[in-house]
């Protein structure tokens, strides 16, 4: 189900709670909402649809990565960039890393590990910031 984009700074500033199997319907709503906003958005965190749960969805080319409980475990190649967000007005400067590694769970709650670089790595970092209540 496509959800409205949350712009409530108090909710967006909350640290996300761990996701569980009970949150799979929320993960599917997040996917639906990202797809519905694909012309103006490349990633979303669950708090962007009003639920502070540790779930992100990232458009990586034609595929969408869905990550539950993602944790960035390694990073290298710091650079400066500017980002915007559907939940916030305007854009902001921030530091990101060119290469990251992430531990996460897939929709079946199976443990996964991935290495990401470039644009995909940047999007994952932005969405993981959302899970920490960091507004970029």
C-alpha positions as CSV (number, residue, x, y, z in Angstrom):
1,X,0.0,0.0,0.0
2,X,1.3,3.4,-0.9
3,X,1.7,5.6,2.2
4,X,2.0,9.4,2.6
5,X,5.5,10.8,3.1
6,X,6.0,11.9,6.7
7,X,7.3,15.4,7.3
8,X,7.0,15.3,11.1
9,X,10.4,16.3,12.4
10,X,9.7,14.8,15.8
11,X,9.0,11.4,14.3
12,X,11.8,11.6,11.8
13,X,14.2,12.4,14.6
14,X,13.5,9.2,16.6
15,X,15.9,6.3,16.4
16,X,14.3,3.4,14.7
17,X,13.4,0.2,16.6
18,X,14.6,-3.2,15.3
19,X,12.4,-4.8,12.6
20,X,11.0,-8.3,13.1
21,X,8.9,-10.7,11.0
22,X,5.8,-8.8,12.1
23,X,7.1,-5.8,10.1
24,X,7.1,-7.5,6.7
25,X,3.8,-5.8,5.7
26,X,5.4,-2.5,6.6
27,X,8.4,-3.4,4.4
28,X,6.1,-4.1,1.5
29,X,4.4,-0.7,2.1
30,X,7.8,0.9,2.0
31,X,8.5,-0.8,-1.4
32,X,5.2,0.3,-2.8
33,X,5.7,3.9,-1.6
34,X,9.3,4.0,-3.1
35,X,8.0,2.7,-6.4
36,X,5.1,5.2,-6.4
37,X,7.7,8.0,-5.9
38,X,10.4,6.6,-8.3
39,X,10.5,9.7,-10.4
40,X,11.6,11.9,-7.5
41,X,13.1,9.4,-5.0
42,X,15.8,6.7,-4.9
43,X,15.6,5.5,-1.3
44,X,13.3,5.5,1.7
45,X,13.4,4.6,5.4
46,X,10.3,3.3,7.2
47,X,10.1,6.5,9.3
48,X,9.5,8.4,6.1
49,X,6.2,6.7,6.0
50,X,5.5,7.2,9.6
51,X,6.9,4.0,11.2
52,X,10.2,4.3,13.2
53,X,11.3,0.7,12.3
54,X,14.8,-0.3,11.0
55,X,13.8,-0.9,7.4
56,X,15.2,0.8,4.2
57,X,14.5,0.4,0.5
58,X,17.0,1.5,-2.0
59,X,16.7,1.7,-5.8
60,X,19.9,0.2,-7.2
61,X,19.5,0.4,-10.9
62,X,16.5,-1.6,-12.0
63,X,16.4,-3.5,-8.7
64,X,15.2,-2.4,-5.3
65,X,17.2,-3.5,-2.3
66,X,15.1,-4.1,0.8
67,X,17.1,-4.2,4.1
68,X,15.8,-4.9,7.5
69,X,18.0,-3.9,10.5
70,X,20.9,-2.7,8.3
71,X,24.2,-1.9,10.0
72,X,27.1,-0.3,8.1
73,X,30.2,-2.4,9.2
74,X,32.9,-0.8,7.1
75,X,33.4,2.4,5.1
76,X,36.2,4.0,3.1
77,X,36.8,6.9,0.7
78,X,35.2,9.9,2.4
79,X,33.8,12.7,0.1
80,X,31.6,15.7,0.4
81,X,28.2,15.9,-1.4
82,X,24.8,17.5,-1.2
83,X,21.6,15.6,-0.6
84,X,17.9,16.3,-0.5
85,X,15.0,14.2,1.0
86,X,11.3,13.9,0.3
87,X,10.6,14.4,4.0
88,X,12.6,17.7,4.3
89,X,12.6,20.9,2.3
90,X,15.8,21.9,0.5
91,X,19.2,20.2,0.3
92,X,22.1,19.9,2.7
93,X,25.8,19.2,2.5
94,X,27.1,16.1,4.1
95,X,30.0,13.6,4.2
96,X,29.6,10.2,2.7
97,X,31.9,7.2,1.9
98,X,32.5,5.8,-1.6
99,X,32.6,2.2,-0.4
100,X,30.6,0.5,2.4
101,X,29.8,-2.9,3.7
102,X,26.5,-3.6,5.3
103,X,25.1,-6.4,7.5
104,X,21.3,-6.7,7.2
105,X,18.3,-9.1,7.0
106,X,16.3,-9.7,3.9
107,X,12.5,-10.0,3.8
108,X,12.7,-13.6,5.0
109,X,14.8,-12.4,8.0
110,X,17.9,-14.2,6.6
111,X,21.2,-12.6,7.5
112,X,23.0,-11.0,4.6
113,X,26.2,-9.0,3.9
114,X,26.7,-6.7,1.0
115,X,29.4,-4.5,-0.4
116,X,28.3,-1.3,-2.1
117,X,30.0,1.6,-3.8
118,X,29.2,4.9,-5.4
119,X,25.6,6.1,-5.7
120,X,24.1,3.0,-4.1
121,X,26.4,3.4,-1.1
122,X,25.5,7.0,-0.8
123,X,21.7,6.2,-0.8
124,X,22.2,3.4,1.8
125,X,24.1,5.8,4.1
126,X,21.4,8.5,3.8
127,X,18.7,6.0,4.7
128,X,20.7,4.5,7.5
129,X,21.0,8.1,8.9
130,X,17.2,8.2,8.9
131,X,17.2,5.1,11.1
132,X,19.4,6.9,13.6
133,X,17.1,10.0,13.6
134,X,19.7,12.0,11.7
135,X,18.1,14.4,9.3
136,X,20.1,15.1,6.2
